[in-house]
C-alpha cells in the first residue's frame, strides 16, 4: 500500500481534528440545520468543505446552508461568483447578505466589535428566517489563543471563546468546528486548494491588537514549539489552588 503524500497527511490531520472537535464538544445532533458563515477566507472555505462532507454522513444527520455577509462600509475583494461556484460544487445553498455600521456615530464599542456584531446580527436573523438552529463560525485554534492573550492583556480576564455557545437572546447555538485546527495547517491547505486570498482593506485594522497577539504567539513558539498546544491546554487545566484569590475592589 503506497504511503500517503504530504498533502494527504495534511487533509487527514485537519479532518481528524475537525471530527474530534465536533465529537468532544458535542457540536452536532440529529436534525440540526446549520448556517455556515462564509467570509470567503481560508478558514471559512475549509470549514464549509468539511461541513459539506460531514452532512453526507447518516448519523447524526445534519443539513447545512451557507451565508456570506458583505459589509457596506468595509471594502472586500471577495468574488461572489467564486463563492457561488464553490457552494454549487459542494451542493450547498448560498445566501448573500449586506450589513454595515457608522463608527462615527456609534461610540459605544470599538469598530471591530460593531463590525462583528452587525455580521452576527445578520446571520442570526437569517438563521431564524430559514429555520437553522446552529451557526458555524470558522475560528481556528490560533484565534482562540489570541483572544485569550488579548483578554488577559487588555481586560484582565482569563477568557477566550467557547467551542459551543448557546445564545441568550436568540434560539441559536454557535459552534466552532475548527477550534482544534491550527492556523498553519489551514494556510497550507488553502494554498494546496488554491483558495483565492481574502483582502479586507479594513480601515480599522490598525485599531485591533490581534496582529500583535499573532506576533506574540509566533515568538512563544520560537521559545517552545509546543507553546500553541500548551496554551490551548491551559484553558481547561486551571489550577485555582495555585492562583491568588479574588480581591473585592470595594474594600
Phi, psi and omega in degrees: 000127183293147178289146179294145177287169177299323178296318179293321178298319180297312180299315181297323180293313178296316181298319180297316181290325175298311180296321179297317180296314182295330180276311184298324182257012175049054184280334189242140177223159177305139176072011174297137168244114192247128174268117181266119180285119186245095179285332186103357177276175185300321183293312184290325178293317177297315181298318181297319177301313181294319180292322178295319177296319181293329182292345180271356178273142189288321190229126345290145185275122180234163172231151183229153175223146180251152177216135175245127179253117178264127178272124186293335184255007178233117183292133177237156175245034179279129177273110182299331178293323176298314180299319180296313180296321180299315180290320179300319180294335177265359182061045181240131177290137181242133172247133176248121184244166176225138178216181180180175179203163179241100183294339182283339182252340181250099184260007184293325184224171178289158177303324179297319178295315182298319179298311181298316182296317181293325174297311181298318180300318178296320179292317179300315182298313179297317181303318179290323181295324184256008172081029176273140178256352179220153174235128179260126178248149190267032179290130178264181183302319181298322178300319179297312184294318179297321177296318178300314180295320178296316181295321178294319185284318189253343182239349180068029178235146175263091183207162178216245174227155177264136176301327177227128183217121176275131181279144180282319187265354180228145176281054187229143173247131177271133174235150181230084188291346180263015187298338180258004181259125181279155188296327179301319179294320179295319179298315179297317181295319180298322178294318179295322180278354180059042174293134178292141180293147178262122178245115183270330184050045185289126180290347182253010187300323181289346179279348183266145178263006185296322179299321178296322179291326175298317179295320179296316179298319178297321178295317179298324177290332176291333177280323180211113181303340180265008186302316182303314184286327176292320177296318176299313181296330181296335182290340177242017180227055184272117181262089188297333181291342180255016178243152178292142177293157180292137178257131178288115183293343183284341183283000000 
